[in-house]
Amino acid sequence: MPRGQTATLADINGAAGDGNERLLVAALRRREEAAFVALVRRYNGLMLRVARAQLGEHAAAEEVVQETWLAVIERIDAFEGRSSLRTWMFRILTYQAWARLERDGRQIPFSALASADAAAPDPSVDPSRFFPRHHVPRPFFWQSDPREWPEEALLAAEVRSVIGAAVDSLPDSQRVVITLRDLEGWAPNEVCEALQISEGNQRVLLHRARSRVRDALDRYLEDGKR
């Protein structure tokens, strides 16, 4: 990016590529306002959702997100590129949330809640919706096959609404993980680093979240056949 040319939203959306990210970081270090504005537009809403899951309060989440953006501005010169820019930003968000919990006298960080959620029994999906252990050839698979779902139904706005409602109804830790993995397209290691959770917990939370969303969609499509 030539001197004086600002980073665009396209640069930010494509920042997963090393070249684009280097250009974006360079623009941020030059304190180019357009680069910061585009970055905030891209990630502020997601940051707020993650912060709310970590803190449980909208007002506190808004304050933590503001503190995170200030920290990003102040520390961008120290960003070493050992992780992606977005992972680095969300790790700052997680640390800011921990600090807020300590200031408020609450000592349970998101990582602990995620661990408890992953370890707890999960009765969210009726076991009868899966083939039994001894079924041949698909033990433990869903009885309904997504390949048999009507394509036009999957493209309908109403179905997207069902999926969105199912995601919104998930426990905080599951909702954050499925949002980052499936809606934002983050890699597993990025999610683990950003949220400071173990790979095993990330995998369990994602599986449970996907199962609940799949169950909601399955029920909706079944009702439509009646």
C-alpha positions as CSV (number, residue, x, y, z in Angstrom):
1,M,0.0,0.0,0.0
2,P,1.7,3.2,-1.1
3,R,2.2,6.0,1.5
4,G,-0.9,8.0,1.9
5,Q,-3.3,5.3,0.7
6,T,-5.6,4.2,3.4
7,A,-6.6,0.6,4.3
8,T,-10.1,-0.2,3.0
9,L,-12.8,-2.5,4.3
10,A,-11.8,-5.0,1.6
11,D,-8.3,-5.0,3.0
12,I,-9.7,-5.8,6.5
13,N,-12.1,-8.5,5.3
14,G,-9.2,-10.2,3.5
15,A,-6.7,-9.7,6.3
16,A,-6.3,-13.4,6.8
17,G,-3.8,-13.3,3.9
18,D,-0.3,-12.3,5.1
19,G,0.1,-9.6,2.5
20,N,-3.2,-7.9,3.3
21,E,-2.6,-8.1,7.0
22,R,0.8,-6.5,6.7
23,L,-0.6,-3.6,4.8
24,L,-3.4,-3.2,7.3
25,V,-1.0,-3.2,10.3
26,A,1.2,-0.7,8.5
27,A,-1.8,1.6,8.0
28,L,-2.8,1.3,11.6
29,R,0.8,2.1,12.7
30,R,0.6,5.2,10.6
31,R,-2.5,6.1,12.6
32,E,-4.6,6.3,9.4
33,E,-8.1,7.1,10.6
34,A,-9.8,5.2,7.8
35,A,-8.1,2.0,8.7
36,F,-9.2,2.2,12.3
37,V,-12.8,3.1,11.3
38,A,-13.0,0.2,8.9
39,L,-11.6,-2.1,11.6
40,V,-14.2,-1.0,14.1
41,R,-17.0,-1.4,11.6
42,R,-15.8,-5.0,10.9
43,Y,-15.3,-6.2,14.4
44,N,-17.1,-4.0,17.0
45,G,-20.4,-5.9,16.8
46,L,-18.6,-9.3,17.2
47,M,-16.5,-7.9,20.0
48,L,-19.6,-6.8,21.8
49,R,-21.2,-10.2,21.5
50,V,-18.1,-11.9,22.8
51,A,-17.8,-9.4,25.7
52,R,-21.4,-9.9,26.7
53,A,-20.9,-13.6,26.8
54,Q,-17.9,-13.1,29.0
55,L,-19.4,-10.5,31.3
56,G,-23.2,-11.1,31.2
57,E,-24.0,-7.4,31.2
58,H,-24.5,-5.2,28.1
59,A,-23.2,-2.0,29.8
60,A,-20.1,-3.6,31.1
61,A,-19.5,-5.3,27.7
62,E,-19.7,-1.9,25.9
63,E,-17.1,-0.4,28.3
64,V,-14.8,-3.4,27.8
65,V,-15.0,-3.1,24.1
66,Q,-14.2,0.6,24.2
67,E,-11.2,-0.2,26.5
68,T,-10.1,-2.9,24.0
69,W,-10.1,-0.4,21.1
70,L,-8.0,2.0,23.1
71,A,-5.6,-0.7,23.9
72,V,-5.4,-1.8,20.3
73,I,-4.5,1.8,19.3
74,E,-1.9,2.1,22.0
75,R,-0.3,-1.3,21.5
76,I,-0.4,-1.7,17.7
77,D,3.3,-0.8,17.4
78,A,4.1,-3.7,19.7
79,F,2.1,-6.2,17.6
80,E,4.6,-8.8,16.5
81,G,2.5,-10.9,14.1
82,R,2.9,-14.1,16.0
83,S,-0.9,-14.6,15.6
84,S,-3.4,-13.0,13.3
85,L,-4.4,-9.4,14.0
86,R,-7.9,-10.3,14.9
87,T,-6.7,-13.1,17.3
88,W,-4.5,-10.5,19.0
89,M,-7.3,-8.0,19.3
90,F,-9.7,-10.6,20.8
91,R,-7.1,-11.8,23.2
92,I,-6.9,-8.2,24.4
93,L,-10.6,-8.2,24.7
94,T,-10.5,-11.4,26.8
95,Y,-7.9,-9.9,29.1
96,Q,-9.9,-6.7,29.5
97,A,-12.9,-8.7,30.4
98,W,-10.9,-10.6,33.1
99,A,-9.8,-7.2,34.5
100,R,-13.4,-6.0,34.6
101,L,-14.5,-9.1,36.4
102,E,-11.7,-8.6,39.0
103,R,-12.7,-4.9,39.4
104,D,-16.3,-6.0,40.0
105,G,-15.4,-8.6,42.5
106,R,-16.3,-11.5,40.2
107,Q,-13.6,-14.1,39.9
108,I,-15.0,-16.5,37.3
109,P,-13.4,-15.8,33.8
110,F,-14.9,-17.0,30.6
111,S,-12.4,-19.8,30.3
112,A,-13.7,-21.3,33.6
113,L,-17.3,-21.0,32.4
114,A,-16.4,-22.7,29.1
115,S,-14.7,-25.5,31.0
116,A,-17.7,-26.0,33.2
117,D,-20.1,-26.0,30.2
118,A,-17.9,-28.5,28.3
119,A,-17.7,-30.8,31.3
120,A,-21.4,-30.7,32.2
121,P,-23.9,-33.3,30.9
122,D,-25.6,-32.2,27.7
123,P,-29.3,-33.2,27.5
124,S,-30.0,-30.6,24.9
125,V,-30.7,-33.0,22.0
126,D,-33.0,-36.0,22.4
127,P,-30.9,-39.2,22.0
128,S,-33.8,-40.7,20.0
129,R,-32.9,-38.4,17.1
130,F,-29.7,-40.4,16.6
131,F,-29.3,-44.0,15.3
132,P,-28.5,-46.4,18.2
133,R,-25.1,-47.7,19.0
134,H,-25.6,-51.0,17.1
135,H,-27.1,-49.5,14.0
136,V,-25.5,-50.5,10.7
137,P,-23.9,-48.7,9.0
138,R,-24.4,-45.4,10.9
139,P,-24.3,-45.8,14.7
140,F,-24.8,-42.4,16.6
141,F,-25.5,-40.5,13.3
142,W,-28.5,-38.2,13.0
143,Q,-31.5,-40.2,11.7
144,S,-32.4,-37.4,9.3
145,D,-30.0,-36.8,6.4
146,P,-29.3,-33.1,5.5
147,R,-28.9,-34.2,1.9
148,E,-32.7,-34.9,1.9
149,W,-33.6,-31.5,3.2
150,P,-35.3,-29.4,0.4
151,E,-32.8,-26.9,-1.0
152,E,-35.4,-24.2,-1.4
153,A,-36.2,-24.4,2.3
154,L,-32.5,-24.1,3.3
155,L,-32.3,-20.9,1.3
156,A,-35.4,-19.4,2.8
157,A,-35.2,-16.3,5.1
158,E,-37.4,-18.1,7.6
159,V,-34.8,-20.9,7.9
160,R,-32.1,-18.4,8.5
161,S,-34.2,-16.9,11.2
162,V,-34.6,-20.3,12.8
163,I,-30.9,-20.8,12.8
164,G,-30.3,-17.3,14.2
165,A,-32.8,-17.9,17.0
166,A,-31.2,-21.3,17.8
167,V,-27.7,-19.7,18.0
168,D,-29.1,-16.9,20.2
169,S,-30.6,-19.4,22.6
170,L,-27.3,-21.2,23.2
171,P,-25.4,-21.0,26.5
172,D,-22.9,-18.1,26.3
173,S,-19.8,-20.2,25.8
174,Q,-21.4,-22.3,23.0
175,R,-22.8,-19.2,21.3
176,V,-19.4,-17.5,21.2
177,V,-17.6,-20.5,19.9
178,I,-20.1,-21.4,17.1
179,T,-20.2,-17.7,16.1
180,L,-16.5,-17.5,15.7
181,R,-16.1,-20.9,14.1
182,D,-19.1,-21.2,11.8
183,L,-20.4,-17.7,11.3
184,E,-17.0,-15.9,11.2
185,G,-14.9,-18.7,9.8
186,W,-12.2,-18.7,12.4
187,A,-9.8,-21.7,12.7
188,P,-9.9,-23.8,15.9
189,N,-6.5,-22.5,17.2
190,E,-7.6,-18.9,16.7
191,V,-10.7,-19.4,18.8
192,C,-8.7,-21.2,21.6
193,E,-6.1,-18.4,21.6
194,A,-8.6,-15.5,21.5
195,L,-10.8,-16.9,24.2
196,Q,-8.0,-18.6,26.2
197,I,-9.8,-22.0,26.3
198,S,-8.4,-25.4,25.6
199,E,-8.6,-27.2,22.3
200,G,-10.7,-30.0,23.9
201,N,-13.2,-27.6,25.4
202,Q,-13.5,-25.7,22.1
203,R,-14.2,-28.9,20.3
204,V,-16.9,-30.0,22.8
205,L,-18.6,-26.6,22.9
206,L,-18.7,-26.4,19.1
207,H,-20.1,-29.9,18.8
208,R,-22.9,-29.2,21.4
209,A,-23.7,-25.9,19.7
210,R,-23.9,-27.4,16.3
211,S,-26.1,-30.2,17.6
212,R,-28.6,-27.8,19.1
213,V,-28.7,-25.7,16.0
214,R,-29.1,-28.9,13.9
215,D,-31.8,-30.1,16.1
216,A,-33.8,-26.8,15.8
217,L,-33.4,-26.9,12.0
218,D,-34.4,-30.6,11.9
219,R,-37.6,-30.0,13.9
220,Y,-38.5,-27.0,11.8
221,L,-38.1,-28.9,8.5
222,E,-40.0,-31.9,9.9
223,D,-42.9,-29.6,11.0
224,G,-43.0,-28.2,7.4
225,K,-43.6,-31.7,6.0
226,R,-46.7,-32.3,8.1
